[in-house]
Amino acid sequence: MKWIFHVWLLVCWAPLASAASLCPTPIKVGFDNWPPYHYHDADSPKQVHGYAAEVLSAVLAKMGCKIDYLELPWKRVLQEMEFGGVDMAMEANINQERSRYAYFSDPYNPGRTLLWVRKGSNYQEQDLASWLAKGYTLGITKEYFYGDEVMALLGRYAKQVSAVSDKQNYEKLARGRIDGFLGDMLATPSGLAKEGMGGQFSYHPMVVYESPSFFMMSKRSLSPQFLQHFNQALAEFKASDEYDIIWRRYAPGN
C-alpha cells in the first residue's frame, strides 16, 4: 500500500510543482506609475502598491513564483515584452498587435467607467443617453476611448461635451461649469484624493462603459502552460476573502 500513498502524493503535488517550474526566476513585471493600479510612494520606493499589483503579487505567490517589478514608461514596457525583456504587465487591454507577441490572462478588473457628479445631486436618469437628452453638460478625458457605442453617443451630443484632462474635469465640476464627467471606477477616487477633492463628488449608479483589464504575458518568456496555471490560480484567488479585501480597499464608496 506504501507505493499507492507515494503515487497519491505525486498526483496531488504535481500541479503546484509544475506551476512553479514554469516561472522564470524572477518574473520581471514592467509597470508605470499609475495609482491606484500600480505605483510606489516616497516612503517605500522599492515596493509596488496598488490594486493590480496586489492581485498579481498574490496570484504569483500562490504559484510559487518570485517577482521583480521594473518601472518603465508604458511604451517601453510593451517593447520589452515583445522581445522578452519583460515577462508580464498589468492593466492591459487586448488588441491585435499585442496578441502577436503576448498572451492575456482571464479578466480580473471590470474596468468600469462611471458618471461622476457633485455630491448631493439627484439625477433620476438610468443611462447616459437619457442624461444627455435632458441637456446636462459632460466632461470626458481627452483622447480616451469609451467604446464605439458611447463615442457615437458623445458625437450626437457634441455641443454638451468637452474633452479635457482629468484634473480639469474635477475643477470644472467643482465650479459648476459642467454637470458631470466620465471617470474610471478606481482611478477617479485616487485622482480626486490627490487633488484634495475627495469629498466633493460621488458616482451615479449607472455603468457607462466596461472595458475589462487583463494581465499581459510575453510569448518569448512564458508558455501556454504558464497561462493555464495562472488563470486557474487567478480564479481561485478572485473567489477568496483575500481578494474581496483588496477590492474593497480600492473600490469607491458613495
C-alpha positions as CSV (number, residue, x, y, z in Angstrom):
1,M,0.0,0.0,0.0
2,K,3.0,2.2,0.5
3,W,3.5,2.7,-3.2
4,I,-0.1,3.8,-3.6
5,F,0.5,6.5,-1.0
6,H,3.6,7.7,-2.9
7,V,1.6,7.9,-6.2
8,W,-1.2,9.8,-4.4
9,L,1.4,12.3,-3.2
10,L,2.8,12.8,-6.7
11,V,-0.6,13.3,-8.2
12,C,-1.6,15.9,-5.5
13,W,1.6,17.9,-5.7
14,A,2.1,17.7,-9.5
15,P,0.1,20.9,-10.4
16,L,1.9,23.0,-7.8
17,A,5.3,21.7,-8.8
18,S,4.7,22.2,-12.5
19,A,3.3,25.7,-11.9
20,A,6.4,26.8,-10.0
21,S,8.7,25.1,-12.6
22,L,7.2,27.3,-15.3
23,C,8.2,30.5,-13.6
24,P,11.3,32.4,-14.8
25,T,13.3,33.4,-11.7
26,P,12.2,36.0,-11.1
27,I,9.3,37.0,-13.2
28,K,10.0,40.6,-14.5
29,V,6.9,42.7,-14.3
30,G,7.0,46.1,-16.1
31,F,4.9,48.9,-14.8
32,D,4.4,52.6,-15.0
33,N,3.4,54.8,-12.1
34,W,-0.4,54.8,-12.3
35,P,-2.3,54.9,-9.0
36,P,-4.3,53.2,-7.7
37,Y,-3.4,50.3,-10.0
38,H,0.4,50.1,-9.7
39,Y,2.6,52.7,-8.1
40,H,5.2,53.3,-5.5
41,D,5.5,56.1,-3.0
42,A,8.3,58.2,-1.5
43,D,8.3,56.2,1.8
44,S,8.9,52.8,0.0
45,P,10.2,53.4,-3.5
46,K,11.2,49.7,-4.0
47,Q,7.7,48.4,-3.0
48,V,5.0,48.5,-5.6
49,H,1.5,49.2,-4.3
50,G,-2.0,49.2,-5.9
51,Y,-4.9,47.1,-6.8
52,A,-3.4,45.3,-9.9
53,A,0.0,44.9,-8.2
54,E,-1.6,43.3,-5.1
55,V,-3.7,40.9,-7.1
56,L,-0.7,39.9,-9.3
57,S,1.7,39.5,-6.4
58,A,-0.8,37.3,-4.5
59,V,-1.5,35.1,-7.5
60,L,2.1,34.6,-8.4
61,A,3.0,33.9,-4.8
62,K,0.4,31.1,-4.7
63,M,2.1,29.7,-7.8
64,G,5.5,29.8,-6.1
65,C,6.9,32.5,-8.4
66,K,9.2,35.3,-7.4
67,I,8.6,38.8,-8.8
68,D,10.9,41.7,-9.8
69,Y,9.0,44.9,-10.6
70,L,10.6,47.2,-13.2
71,E,9.3,50.8,-13.5
72,L,9.4,51.8,-17.2
73,P,7.3,54.1,-19.5
74,W,4.3,52.1,-20.8
75,K,5.6,52.1,-24.4
76,R,8.9,50.7,-23.2
77,V,7.1,48.0,-21.3
78,L,5.4,46.9,-24.5
79,Q,8.7,47.0,-26.4
80,E,10.5,44.9,-23.8
81,M,7.7,42.4,-23.6
82,E,7.8,41.9,-27.4
83,F,11.4,40.9,-27.2
84,G,11.3,39.1,-23.8
85,G,13.0,41.8,-21.7
86,V,9.8,42.0,-19.6
87,D,7.7,38.9,-18.8
88,M,4.4,40.5,-17.6
89,A,2.5,43.7,-17.5
90,M,-0.7,44.8,-15.7
91,E,-3.9,46.6,-16.6
92,A,-3.7,45.7,-20.3
93,N,-6.4,45.7,-23.0
94,I,-6.3,43.2,-25.8
95,N,-5.7,44.3,-29.4
96,Q,-4.5,42.5,-32.5
97,E,-1.0,44.0,-32.4
98,R,-0.3,43.0,-28.8
99,S,-1.8,39.5,-29.4
100,R,1.0,38.9,-31.8
101,Y,3.7,38.8,-29.1
102,A,1.7,38.4,-25.8
103,Y,-0.8,36.1,-24.1
104,F,-3.6,37.6,-22.0
105,S,-5.0,36.2,-18.7
106,D,-8.6,36.0,-17.9
107,P,-10.0,39.4,-17.0
108,Y,-9.6,40.5,-13.4
109,N,-10.8,44.1,-13.3
110,P,-14.2,45.0,-14.8
111,G,-12.7,48.4,-16.0
112,R,-15.9,50.4,-15.3
113,T,-16.3,54.0,-16.4
114,L,-18.8,55.8,-14.3
115,L,-20.6,59.2,-14.3
116,W,-19.3,61.4,-11.5
117,V,-21.5,64.2,-10.3
118,R,-21.5,66.7,-7.4
119,K,-22.3,65.1,-4.1
120,G,-26.0,65.5,-3.3
121,S,-27.1,65.7,-6.9
122,N,-30.2,63.7,-7.6
123,Y,-30.3,62.6,-11.3
124,Q,-33.1,60.1,-12.0
125,E,-31.9,59.1,-15.5
126,Q,-30.8,55.4,-15.7
127,D,-28.4,55.7,-18.7
128,L,-26.1,58.3,-20.2
129,A,-28.3,58.8,-23.3
130,S,-31.2,59.9,-21.1
131,W,-29.0,62.1,-19.0
132,L,-27.6,63.9,-22.0
133,A,-31.0,64.2,-23.6
134,K,-32.0,66.3,-20.6
135,G,-29.4,68.9,-21.7
136,Y,-26.8,68.2,-19.0
137,T,-23.1,69.1,-19.8
138,L,-20.4,66.4,-19.6
139,G,-16.7,66.3,-19.3
140,I,-14.7,63.5,-20.8
141,T,-11.0,62.6,-20.7
142,K,-9.1,63.9,-23.8
143,E,-8.1,61.2,-26.2
144,Y,-9.7,58.4,-24.1
145,F,-11.8,55.8,-26.0
146,Y,-15.1,54.8,-24.3
147,G,-16.1,52.2,-26.8
148,D,-18.0,52.6,-30.1
149,E,-21.5,53.0,-28.7
150,V,-20.6,55.6,-26.1
151,M,-18.3,57.5,-28.6
152,A,-21.2,57.6,-31.1
153,L,-23.5,59.0,-28.3
154,L,-20.9,61.6,-27.4
155,G,-20.8,62.6,-31.0
156,R,-24.5,63.2,-31.2
157,Y,-24.4,65.5,-28.2
158,A,-21.0,67.1,-29.1
159,K,-22.2,70.6,-28.1
160,Q,-22.7,69.4,-24.5
161,V,-19.4,67.5,-24.2
162,S,-15.9,68.9,-23.5
163,A,-12.7,66.8,-23.7
164,V,-10.0,67.9,-21.3
165,S,-7.6,66.4,-18.7
166,D,-8.9,64.6,-15.6
167,K,-7.8,67.4,-13.3
168,Q,-9.6,70.0,-15.5
169,N,-12.8,67.9,-15.2
170,Y,-12.5,67.9,-11.4
171,E,-12.1,71.7,-11.4
172,K,-14.9,72.3,-13.9
173,L,-17.4,70.2,-12.0
174,A,-16.5,71.8,-8.7
175,R,-17.1,75.2,-10.2
176,G,-20.4,74.2,-11.8
177,R,-19.2,74.6,-15.4
178,I,-20.2,71.0,-16.2
179,D,-22.8,68.7,-14.6
180,G,-20.7,65.6,-14.5
181,F,-17.7,63.8,-16.0
182,L,-16.8,60.3,-17.0
183,G,-14.1,58.6,-14.9
184,D,-12.6,55.3,-14.2
185,M,-14.1,53.5,-11.2
186,L,-10.8,53.1,-9.3
187,A,-8.6,55.8,-10.8
188,T,-11.0,58.7,-10.2
189,P,-11.2,58.4,-6.4
190,S,-7.4,58.2,-6.3
191,G,-7.1,61.3,-8.6
192,L,-9.6,63.3,-6.5
193,A,-7.8,62.4,-3.3
194,K,-4.6,63.6,-4.7
195,E,-6.2,67.0,-5.6
196,G,-7.8,67.3,-2.1
197,M,-11.3,67.0,-3.7
198,G,-12.3,63.5,-2.5
199,G,-15.4,64.6,-0.6
200,Q,-17.0,66.8,-3.3
201,F,-18.2,64.2,-5.8
202,S,-19.9,60.8,-5.9
203,Y,-20.8,58.4,-8.8
204,H,-24.1,57.8,-10.4
205,P,-25.3,54.2,-10.2
206,M,-25.3,53.8,-14.0
207,V,-22.3,52.0,-15.6
208,V,-21.4,54.0,-18.7
209,Y,-18.8,51.6,-20.2
210,E,-16.9,48.5,-19.3
211,S,-13.5,47.5,-20.7
212,P,-12.1,44.6,-18.7
213,S,-8.4,44.6,-17.9
214,F,-6.0,41.6,-18.3
215,F,-2.6,40.6,-17.2
216,M,-0.3,40.5,-20.3
217,M,2.4,37.9,-20.7
218,S,5.4,37.7,-23.1
219,K,5.3,34.8,-25.6
220,R,9.1,35.0,-25.6
221,S,9.5,34.0,-22.0
222,L,6.2,32.5,-20.8
223,S,4.4,29.4,-22.1
224,P,0.7,28.5,-22.7
225,Q,1.1,26.1,-19.8
226,F,2.1,29.0,-17.5
227,L,-1.0,30.9,-18.7
228,Q,-3.2,28.0,-17.9
229,H,-1.8,27.6,-14.4
230,F,-2.0,31.4,-13.9
231,N,-5.7,31.6,-14.9
232,Q,-6.5,28.7,-12.5
233,A,-4.7,30.5,-9.6
234,L,-6.4,33.8,-10.5
235,A,-9.9,32.3,-10.5
236,E,-9.2,30.7,-7.1
237,F,-7.9,33.9,-5.7
238,K,-10.8,36.0,-7.0
239,A,-13.1,33.7,-5.1
240,S,-11.3,34.2,-1.8
241,D,-11.8,36.6,1.0
242,E,-8.3,38.0,0.4
243,Y,-9.4,39.3,-3.0
244,D,-12.5,40.9,-1.6
245,I,-10.4,42.8,1.0
246,I,-8.2,44.1,-1.8
247,W,-11.2,45.1,-3.9
248,R,-12.9,46.9,-1.1
249,R,-9.7,48.8,-0.3
250,Y,-9.7,50.5,-3.7
251,A,-13.4,50.5,-4.9
252,P,-15.1,53.8,-4.3
253,G,-18.0,54.3,-1.9
254,N,-20.7,57.0,-2.2
